[in-house]
Amino acid sequence: MQRRRLFGVLLAAVALAACSRGDPEKALRATIAAMALAIEQHRVADALEPLTEDFTRESGEFGKQDARRLLAASMLRNEEIQLSATVTALRIEGDRAFATVRVIAAGGSSLLPERGQTWEFDTAWRRDGAQWKLFNAEWREGL
């Protein structure tokens, strides 16, 4: 009985792993959600891990190190950060993906937010093995 149960658990784990590898949209959404969580938890390196070394912003000279500085400064100003990142559009074309993400952020030095902001991000991703990597983004402030 124990062996049959163990075999069932292993079979279910293998099936779940196979499904997650085969669903690129789910993997990309999970990557975006993990980035948002890392920002809330003030983990700069984890938040920026999906960015490629050649990451750029189309509207100007802005790379991965600039993103690191901008994010670190935001974290210094805000002891508490609450973030909501919602994918509003997503298109996958082979090993490339394009996602529009609406971000609502609130922050401050206490549990109650002292300031807030919204942004709309147009992002471009490429597959690197089983992972999605962000190589380009353009953003604008919301209302």
C-alpha positions as a printed Julia matrix, in Angstrom:
143×3 Matrix{Float64}:
  0.0    0.0     0.0
  2.81   2.42    0.93
  4.63   1.77   -2.35
  1.49   2.33   -4.39
  0.84   5.64   -2.61
  4.47   6.73   -3.08
  4.29   5.78   -6.76
  1.08   7.83   -7.12
  2.68  10.87   -5.52
  5.76  10.57   -7.75
  3.6   10.15  -10.84
  1.57  13.25   -9.93
  4.78  15.26   -9.35
  6.17  14.23  -12.74
  2.89  15.12  -14.43
  2.81  18.55  -12.8
  6.42  19.21  -13.77
  5.7   18.22  -17.36
  2.69  20.55  -17.5
  4.62  23.51  -16.16
  7.39  23.07  -18.74
  4.85  22.89  -21.54
  2.97  26.07  -20.67
  5.1   29.09  -21.59
  2.34  31.57  -20.7
  2.03  30.19  -17.18
  5.82  30.31  -16.77
  5.99  33.94  -17.92
  3.14  35.0   -15.62
  4.91  33.23  -12.73
  8.15  35.1   -13.52
  6.35  38.46  -13.47
  4.63  37.58  -10.18
  7.97  36.5    -8.65
  9.55  39.81   -9.66
  6.71  41.73   -7.97
  7.03  39.66   -4.79
 10.8   40.19   -4.7
 10.28  43.97   -4.92
  7.8   43.88   -2.03
 10.33  41.91   -0.01
 13.19  44.32   -0.89
 15.18  41.61   -2.7
 16.77  43.65   -5.5
 18.9   40.83   -6.95
 15.93  38.47   -7.15
 13.71  41.14   -8.7
 16.3   41.82  -11.41
 17.37  38.2   -11.99
 15.1   37.83  -15.05
 16.69  40.86  -16.77
 19.25  40.01  -19.42
 22.7   41.61  -19.29
 21.81  43.47  -22.5
 18.48  44.75  -21.09
 17.48  48.15  -22.51
 14.73  50.71  -22.42
 13.85  51.85  -25.93
 13.35  55.53  -25.11
 16.89  56.14  -23.95
 20.15  54.83  -22.57
 18.94  52.71  -19.71
 20.33  49.28  -18.84
 20.28  46.66  -16.13
 22.55  48.68  -13.81
 20.26  51.69  -14.16
 17.3   49.49  -13.24
 19.23  48.25  -10.2
 19.95  51.82   -9.03
 16.35  52.95   -9.59
 14.92  49.98   -7.7
 17.42  50.29   -4.83
 16.59  54.01   -4.44
 12.87  53.22   -4.31
 13.49  50.61   -1.63
 15.55  53.05    0.46
 12.71  55.59    0.36
 10.05  53.02    1.25
 10.42  50.64    4.18
  7.11  49.05    3.18
  6.13  48.39   -0.42
  2.87  46.93   -1.65
  2.8   46.03   -5.32
  0.17  44.71   -7.69
  1.34  43.61  -11.14
 -1.43  42.6   -13.56
 -0.72  41.27  -17.03
 -3.26  43.02  -19.27
 -2.04  41.65  -22.62
  0.23  38.77  -23.54
  1.42  37.43  -26.89
  3.86  34.55  -27.33
  5.6   33.98  -30.66
  7.88  30.97  -30.38
 10.78  31.89  -28.1
  9.68  35.53  -27.82
  6.91  37.02  -25.73
  5.41  40.47  -25.41
  3.48  41.43  -22.28
  1.79  44.58  -21.1
  1.82  44.83  -17.32
 -0.07  47.35  -15.2
  1.71  48.01  -11.91
  0.19  49.71   -8.89
  2.64  50.47   -6.11
  2.23  52.01   -2.67
  4.97  52.66   -0.18
  6.08  54.44    2.94
  7.65  53.99    6.32
  4.67  52.36    8.02
  1.96  49.84    7.28
 -0.21  52.62    5.86
  0.99  53.86    2.45
  2.27  57.41    2.26
  2.55  57.53   -1.52
  1.43  55.57   -4.55
  1.98  55.37   -8.28
  0.81  53.39  -11.3
  2.77  52.44  -14.4
  2.09  50.65  -17.64
  4.98  48.46  -18.84
  5.35  47.12  -22.39
  7.85  44.28  -22.06
  9.71  42.0   -24.45
 10.97  38.58  -23.32
 13.0   35.75  -24.8
 13.3   32.16  -23.71
 16.59  31.03  -22.22
 16.14  27.3   -21.74
 13.08  26.9   -19.52
 13.22  30.5   -18.23
 11.87  33.75  -19.6
 14.34  36.64  -19.66
 13.33  40.3   -19.95
 15.44  42.04  -22.59
 13.46  45.21  -23.3
 10.87  47.38  -21.58
  9.18  50.68  -22.1
  7.04  52.24  -19.38
  4.97  55.26  -18.71
  3.37  56.63  -15.56
 -0.33  56.1   -15.09
 -2.86  58.56  -13.81
